[in-house]
Amino acid sequence: MAAMRTLHTAPASFIVTPAPHLVSPTPTPRGALPAKAPPAAAATIQSHARPPLSPRVGRRRPCARAASSGAGAVVASVEDAKRDVLIALSQIIDPDFGTDIVSCGFIKDLEISETLEEVSFRVELTTPACPVKDMFEEKANEVVAALPWVKKVNVTMSAQPAQPVYAGDLPEGLKKISNIIAVSSCKGGVGKSTVAVNLAYTLAGMGARVGIFDADVFGPSLPNMVSPVNRLLVVNPESKSILPTEYLGVKLVSFGFAGQGRAIMRGPMVSGVINQLLTTTDWGELDYLVIDMPPGTGDIHLTLCQVAPLTAAVIVTTPQKLAFIDVAKGVRMFSKLKVPCVAVVENMCYFDADEKRYYPFGKGSGTQVVQQFGIPNLFDLPIRTTLSSSGDTGIPEVVSDPQGDVAKIFQNLGVCVVQQCAKIRQQVSTAVSYDRSIRAIRVKVPDSDEEFFLHPATVRRNDRSAQSVDEWTGEQKVQYGDVPEDIEPEEIRPMGNYAVSITWPDGFSQIAPYDQLDMLERLVDVPLPATAAVASS
């Protein structure tokens, strides 16, 4: 059986003691959710999760009895009943963030019947591909039904509308895509297209809305690997947007579906074609767009990384040393472009025969990539004739044999991608925030354990854009005294994985890269925040 190697282990338990913040005696305004729970001692199975919401200032007054009251206990009001339900649900811990699903903001539309016997609520996740959504539903039913006064529980599972974690002006076609995943390797012939297509259909099988963009104009593979009924892209005559073709519910765009086969053109023209195909396509709402990157690190790759806010990259390699040399170039490119690499897939790794496992091309290329660049997950794909032939039949391996060993490896890869994308979105969305209680900008850059605070005026005075600094002379246009000492940001929003956009009271929108913020003078002896009223997202 093929193996998955990972540098971290899954936690052990799923249900914990009710969160202390839900049983605090401090009063709170009506309708406010409880404050954020302290980190749980144990998390559970692997999952994705929505970023925890900002903790609330107030807390509810506890009901007269605890949630663990004996059989036959009753509640006095709907408010007391809702409180009991929230206490019960706070026992369910989200494994990625180590906090309960109430504090994560998952619980929506909580309703109690007038007879105080029936409970209805919705559990909202960030993606329908959450690998433990069934477990969340089962445990939510279980803990609420255990309340002595509850006779019926109605749980509905849902997911957030697709939306990118990006504050910039995106092309119209990309505004409703939550995550964009690049499947890449600088080396040709290592199986990028095979991995991209099977990963996409695995995510679709997990319940996500998925699209595939074949970015190889010179040698498009997608038309051979899938079998859509309509094999030509169509342009909407009114909106002038490209309508993707579909196969088994996955949206598809490739130059091979443009009716011109393979392209013969120079680099700048290719970049223009890629830009047009990607940005003018009406993708609709997608949870994941998988981009099958071409070999190399040239114009096309830079165009894609600049036009599309890539969430993460999956690196494909083979066991040979030559493959590692080329793949390393691609990993360094993504590192410079601030695109995190979340997994390595080592293709054509081994085959089993005579109850033995053979490695005809040697070992270690994938492990070397993981160790040298700190990529957290490694997946080994075997040499299989069915996996190879699936690229010619037009039916992906995970579709033709969904219970096979190869499909199980891609299932593990799909879970990894969902989980890592959720963590990245959470890190990016909370990397830079403003705390009004201490009048400081809090910075915790993704993939860093360091947290520091900056004075808002310091950040505003150090803007390096053309509006603040003369591009020719380098002379500072905005002088020290031009920025009031008590200035406060109105909004802070992420700009991909590398910067934030800060809107100031005068209407100026400042782009502040993480690297630049790291170089600024920091506040020392910052008092602990009195509240968690964070004016950013």
C-alpha positions in Angstrom: 0.0 0.0 0.0 1.4 3.4 -0.9 2.5 5.6 1.9 2.0 9.2 2.9 4.9 10.8 4.8 4.3 13.9 6.9 6.2 15.9 9.4 3.4 16.3 11.8 0.9 13.9 13.4 -2.8 14.0 13.9 -4.1 14.8 17.4 -6.0 12.3 19.4 -9.4 13.4 20.9 -12.4 15.1 19.5 -14.6 16.0 22.5 -13.2 18.1 25.3 -14.5 19.8 28.4 -16.9 22.7 27.7 -14.9 25.9 27.0 -14.5 28.0 30.2 -15.5 31.2 28.5 -19.0 29.8 28.0 -19.5 29.3 31.7 -18.1 32.6 32.9 -20.3 34.6 35.3 -19.5 37.9 33.7 -22.6 39.4 32.0 -22.8 40.3 28.3 -25.1 42.1 25.9 -28.0 40.1 24.4 -27.1 38.3 21.2 -23.3 38.4 21.7 -21.4 35.1 21.2 -18.9 34.0 23.9 -15.3 35.1 23.9 -12.6 33.0 22.4 -11.7 29.8 24.2 -8.1 29.2 25.4 -6.1 26.8 23.3 -7.3 23.2 23.7 -5.1 20.6 25.3 -5.8 18.2 22.5 -7.1 18.6 19.0 -8.5 15.9 16.7 -8.5 14.5 13.3 -7.2 16.5 10.3 -9.6 19.1 9.0 -9.9 22.5 7.5 -11.4 25.3 9.4 -12.5 28.9 9.1 -10.2 31.5 10.7 -11.3 32.1 14.3 -13.4 35.3 14.5 -12.3 38.2 16.7 -13.2 37.4 20.3 -16.1 39.4 21.7 -15.8 41.9 24.6 -18.9 40.8 26.6 -19.9 37.5 28.0 -23.3 36.0 28.8 -24.7 35.5 32.2 -24.8 31.8 33.0 -28.1 30.0 33.3 -29.2 28.7 36.6 -28.0 25.2 35.9 -25.0 23.7 34.2 -25.2 21.8 30.9 -24.5 18.6 32.7 -27.6 18.7 34.8 -29.3 15.5 35.6 -32.1 13.8 33.6 -35.4 15.7 33.7 -33.9 19.1 34.1 -35.6 22.0 32.4 -34.6 25.4 31.1 -36.4 28.6 32.0 -36.1 30.5 28.7 -35.0 30.4 25.1 -31.9 32.4 26.1 -30.9 29.8 28.7 -31.6 27.0 26.2 -29.3 28.7 23.6 -26.6 29.0 26.2 -26.9 25.3 27.0 -26.5 24.4 23.3 -23.4 26.7 22.9 -21.8 25.1 26.0 -22.4 21.7 24.6 -21.1 22.6 21.1 -18.0 24.2 22.6 -16.8 20.7 23.5 -16.1 20.1 19.8 -12.6 21.3 18.9 -11.5 22.4 15.5 -8.2 20.5 15.0 -6.4 23.1 12.9 -6.7 26.0 15.3 -7.2 24.2 18.6 -10.3 26.1 19.6 -14.0 25.2 19.8 -16.4 25.5 16.9 -18.4 28.1 18.7 -15.4 30.5 19.0 -14.5 29.7 15.4 -17.8 31.2 14.4 -19.1 28.0 12.8 -22.5 28.1 14.6 -25.2 30.0 12.7 -29.0 30.5 12.8 -29.4 28.9 16.3 -33.1 28.5 17.0 -35.0 26.9 19.9 -38.6 25.9 19.6 -41.3 27.6 21.8 -41.7 24.3 23.7 -38.0 24.3 24.5 -37.7 20.8 23.1 -36.3 21.2 19.5 -33.0 22.7 18.5 -32.0 23.9 15.0 -28.7 25.4 13.9 -26.3 25.5 10.9 -22.6 24.7 10.9 -20.9 26.9 8.4 -17.4 25.8 7.1 -15.1 27.7 4.7 -15.2 24.9 2.1 -17.6 22.1 1.3 -14.5 19.9 0.9 -13.8 19.9 4.7 -12.5 16.4 5.3 -14.3 16.0 8.7 -17.6 17.7 7.9 -19.5 14.5 8.5 -17.7 14.1 11.9 -18.6 17.7 12.8 -22.2 16.9 12.0 -22.3 13.7 13.9 -20.7 15.2 17.0 -22.9 18.3 16.9 -25.9 16.0 16.9 -24.5 13.9 19.7 -23.6 16.6 22.2 -26.8 18.6 21.7 -29.0 15.5 21.9 -27.3 14.7 25.2 -28.9 17.7 26.8 -31.7 16.4 29.1 -34.4 18.8 27.8 -33.7 18.3 24.0 -36.0 15.9 22.2 -35.0 16.7 18.6 -31.9 18.2 16.9 -31.8 19.6 13.3 -28.2 20.2 12.1 -27.6 21.7 8.7 -24.1 21.8 7.2 -23.1 24.6 4.8 -20.0 26.5 3.5 -19.1 30.1 3.0 -19.5 31.7 -0.4 -16.3 31.5 -2.5 -14.2 34.6 -2.0 -10.4 35.3 -2.2 -8.4 36.5 0.7 -7.2 39.5 -1.3 -7.8 43.2 -1.2 -6.6 44.3 -4.6 -8.5 44.8 -7.8 -8.8 41.3 -9.2 -9.9 40.6 -12.8 -13.7 39.9 -12.9 -13.2 36.2 -13.6 -11.1 35.6 -10.4 -13.3 37.5 -7.9 -15.3 34.5 -6.8 -12.5 32.0 -6.4 -11.5 31.1 -2.9 -8.2 29.3 -3.5 -5.8 29.0 -6.5 -3.4 26.1 -6.4 -0.4 25.9 -8.7 0.8 22.4 -9.5 4.4 22.9 -10.7 7.8 21.5 -11.5 10.5 23.1 -13.6 11.2 19.7 -15.0 9.1 18.5 -18.0 7.7 15.0 -18.0 7.5 14.4 -14.3 3.7 14.1 -14.2 2.4 17.6 -13.3 -0.7 17.2 -15.5 -1.5 13.8 -14.0 -1.2 15.2 -10.5 -3.1 18.4 -11.3 -6.1 16.6 -12.9 -6.4 13.8 -10.3 -6.0 16.4 -7.5 -8.8 18.5 -9.0 -11.2 15.5 -9.3 -10.3 14.4 -5.8 -11.3 17.8 -4.4 -14.5 17.7 -6.5 -15.2 14.3 -5.0 -14.8 15.8 -1.5 -17.7 18.2 -2.4 -15.8 21.3 -3.6 -16.5 23.4 -6.6 -13.4 23.0 -8.8 -11.8 24.3 -12.0 -8.7 23.3 -13.9 -6.6 25.8 -15.9 -4.1 24.3 -18.3 -1.4 27.0 -18.5 0.8 25.1 -21.1 0.2 26.8 -24.4 3.0 25.0 -26.3 1.9 21.5 -25.2 -1.6 21.4 -23.6 -2.3 18.1 -21.9 -5.8 18.7 -20.6 -7.7 17.8 -23.8 -6.2 14.3 -23.7 -6.7 13.7 -20.0 -10.4 14.5 -19.8 -13.3 13.8 -22.1 -15.8 16.7 -22.1 -18.7 16.5 -24.5 -18.1 20.0 -25.7 -14.4 20.3 -26.6 -14.4 23.9 -27.7 -14.5 27.0 -25.6 -17.3 29.4 -26.2 -17.4 33.2 -25.8 -20.4 34.9 -24.3 -21.5 37.4 -27.0 -22.8 39.9 -24.4 -20.1 39.8 -21.7 -17.3 38.8 -24.0 -16.2 36.3 -21.4 -15.0 32.8 -22.1 -17.3 30.0 -20.9 -15.3 27.0 -19.7 -16.2 23.5 -20.8 -17.0 20.9 -18.1 -16.4 17.2 -17.5 -18.0 15.5 -14.5 -18.7 18.8 -12.8 -15.2 20.3 -13.0 -14.7 23.4 -15.2 -12.0 23.2 -17.7 -10.0 25.8 -19.7 -7.1 25.0 -22.0 -5.5 26.5 -25.1 -6.2 23.0 -26.5 -9.9 23.7 -26.3 -9.5 26.9 -28.3 -9.5 25.0 -31.6 -5.9 25.8 -32.5 -4.0 22.9 -31.1 -0.6 23.8 -29.9 0.7 27.3 -30.1 3.7 28.5 -32.2 4.4 32.0 -30.9 6.9 34.2 -29.1 7.0 34.7 -25.3 5.2 38.0 -24.9 2.3 36.7 -27.1 2.1 33.6 -24.9 1.9 35.6 -21.7 -1.0 37.6 -23.3 -2.8 34.4 -24.3 -2.4 33.0 -20.8 -3.6 36.2 -19.2 -6.6 36.4 -21.4 -7.6 32.7 -20.9 -7.3 32.9 -17.2 -8.8 36.4 -16.4 -11.6 36.6 -19.0 -13.0 33.2 -18.3 -16.3 33.2 -16.4 -15.3 30.7 -13.7 -18.2 31.5 -11.5 -17.9 30.5 -7.8 -15.0 28.1 -7.2 -13.6 26.7 -4.0 -10.4 25.7 -5.8 -8.9 26.5 -9.1 -6.0 24.1 -9.9 -3.4 25.5 -12.4 -1.4 23.0 -14.3 1.8 25.0 -14.7 4.2 24.6 -17.7 7.8 23.6 -17.2 10.4 26.3 -16.4 10.4 29.6 -14.6 9.9 32.1 -17.4 7.4 34.7 -18.5 4.4 32.5 -18.2 5.1 31.6 -14.6 5.7 35.2 -13.6 2.6 36.3 -15.4 0.5 33.8 -13.6 1.9 34.6 -10.2 1.4 38.4 -10.8 -2.2 38.1 -12.2 -3.6 35.4 -10.0 -3.3 35.5 -6.2 -1.9 32.0 -5.7 -2.9 30.5 -2.4 -0.3 27.7 -2.5 1.8 25.4 -4.7 2.1 21.7 -5.0 5.5 20.5 -6.2 5.9 17.4 -8.4 9.2 15.6 -8.8 10.6 12.2 -9.7 13.4 10.3 -7.8 16.2 11.3 -10.2 18.8 13.8 -9.1 18.3 15.8 -12.3 14.7 16.3 -11.4 15.6 17.6 -8.0 18.0 20.2 -9.5 15.2 21.6 -11.7 12.5 21.4 -9.1 14.7 23.3 -6.6 14.6 26.3 -9.0 10.8 26.3 -9.0 10.6 26.1 -5.2 13.0 29.1 -5.0 10.8 31.0 -7.5 7.7 30.5 -5.4 9.6 31.5 -2.3 10.6 34.8 -3.9 7.0 35.4 -5.0 5.8 34.6 -1.5 3.7 31.6 -2.6 3.9 28.8 0.1 4.7 25.3 -1.1 2.4 22.9 0.9 3.3 19.5 -0.5 5.7 17.5 -2.6 4.5 14.6 -4.8 7.2 12.2 -5.9 5.9 10.5 -9.0 7.1 7.2 -10.5 8.6 6.4 -7.1 8.3 2.6 -6.9 6.5 -0.6 -7.9 5.5 -3.7 -6.1 6.3 -7.2 -7.4 6.9 -10.7 -5.8 5.8 -9.2 -2.4 8.7 -6.7 -2.6 8.9 -3.0 -3.3 11.4 -1.9 -6.0 12.8 1.6 -6.6 14.1 1.5 -10.2 15.0 5.2 -10.3 16.5 5.4 -6.8 15.3 7.2 -3.7 15.5 10.6 -2.1 14.6 13.3 -4.5 11.3 14.1 -2.8 12.7 13.7 0.7 15.6 16.1 -0.3 13.1 18.7 -1.5 11.1 18.4 1.8 14.2 18.6 4.0 16.0 21.4 2.1 13.0 23.7 1.7 11.0 22.7 4.8 7.9 21.7 2.9 5.7 19.9 5.4 4.2 17.0 3.4 5.5 14.3 1.0 3.4 11.9 -1.1 4.8 8.9 -3.0 3.1 7.8 -6.3 3.8 4.3 -7.6 4.6 3.3 -11.2 1.2 2.0 -12.4 0.2 1.3 -16.0 -3.4 2.4 -15.1 -2.2 5.8 -13.9 -0.3 6.3 -17.1 -3.0 5.0 -19.4 -5.6 7.2 -17.7 -3.9 10.2 -19.4 -4.8 8.7 -22.7 -8.3 7.4 -22.1 -9.6 10.8 -20.9 -10.8 9.4 -17.5 -8.7 10.4 -14.5 -7.5 7.5 -12.3 -9.4 8.7 -9.2 -12.6 8.6 -11.3 -12.1 5.2 -12.9 -10.8 3.5 -9.7 -12.0 5.6 -6.7 -11.2 2.9 -4.2 -7.7 2.0 -5.5 -4.4 2.7 -3.9 -3.6 5.6 -6.2 -7.0 7.2 -5.3 -6.2 6.9 -1.6 -2.9 8.7 -2.1 -4.7 11.5 -3.9 -7.3 11.6 -1.2 -4.6 12.2 1.4 -3.1 14.9 -0.9 -6.6 16.5 -1.2 -7.0 16.5 2.6 -3.6 18.1 2.9 -4.3 20.8 0.3 -7.7 21.7 2.0 -6.1 21.8 5.4 -3.0 23.8 4.4 -5.1 26.3 2.4 -7.3 26.9 5.4 -4.3 27.6 7.6 -2.8 29.9 5.0 -6.0 31.9 4.7 -6.2 32.2 8.5 -2.6 33.3 8.8 -2.9 35.8 6.0 -6.2 37.3 7.3 -4.8 37.8 10.8 -1.2 38.7 9.9 -1.6 42.4 10.4 -4.4 44.0 12.6 -5.0 47.1 14.6 -5.9 47.1 18.2 -7.7 50.2 19.3 -7.3 49.5 23.0 -3.5 49.9 22.8 -3.4 52.1 19.6 -0.9 49.7 18.0 -0.6 47.7 14.8 0.0 44.1 15.6 2.1 42.1 13.1 2.6 38.3 13.0 3.9 37.4 9.6 2.8 33.9 8.2 5.3 31.1 8.9 6.8 33.2 11.7 6.4 32.7 15.5 7.4 36.3 16.2 4.8 38.9 17.0 5.5 42.6 17.3 3.7 46.0 17.5 4.1 49.1 15.4 3.0 52.7 15.9 0.4 53.6 13.2 2.2 56.9 12.5 5.5 55.1 12.0 3.8 52.9 9.4 2.2 55.8 7.6 5.4 57.9 7.5 7.4 55.0 6.0 5.2 54.5 2.9 7.5 54.0 -0.1 5.0 54.5 -2.9 5.3 57.3 -5.5 2.7 59.3 -3.6 5.1 59.6 -0.6 8.5 59.4 -2.2 9.8 61.0 -5.4 10.6 58.2 -7.8 13.5 60.1 -9.5 15.2 61.8 -6.6 14.1 59.6 -3.7 13.1 62.7 -1.8 10.4 62.2 0.8 7.2 64.0 -0.2 5.4 63.3 3.0 7.2 65.0 5.9 7.2 63.8 9.5 4.9 66.6 10.6 2.4 65.8 7.9 1.3 62.7 9.6 -0.5 63.3 13.0 0.8 61.3 15.9 -2.7 60.0 16.8 -3.5 58.7 13.3 -5.4 55.4 13.2 -6.0 53.1 10.2 -9.6 52.7 9.1 -9.1 49.3 7.5 -6.4 46.7 7.0 -6.8 44.0 4.4 -4.5 41.3 3.1 -2.8 41.6 -0.3 -2.1 38.0 -1.2 0.7 36.3 0.9 3.2 39.2 0.9 1.6 42.4 2.0 -1.5 44.3 3.4 -3.5 47.2 2.2 -4.0 49.9 4.9 -6.7 52.5 4.4 -6.1 55.8 6.3 -8.5 58.5 7.3 -7.4 60.8 4.5 -8.4 58.2 1.9 -4.9 57.1 1.1 -4.4 53.4 0.5 -1.0 52.2 1.5 0.5 48.9 0.3 2.7 47.6 3.2 4.8 44.5 2.4 5.6 42.2 5.3 9.3 42.6 4.6 9.0 46.4 5.0 7.0 46.2 8.2 9.6 43.9 9.6 12.3 46.7 9.1 10.4 49.5 11.0 11.0 50.7 14.5 9.0 48.6 16.9 7.0 49.5 20.0 8.5 48.0 23.2 6.8 47.3 26.6 3.4 47.2 24.9 0.7 46.6 27.5 -1.6 43.6 27.0 -4.7 44.5 25.0 -7.6 45.4 27.3 -10.0 44.1 24.7 -9.9 42.3 21.5 -11.6 45.0 19.4 -9.5 44.6 16.2 -10.3 47.0 13.4 -9.1 44.9 10.5 -9.6 41.7 8.7 
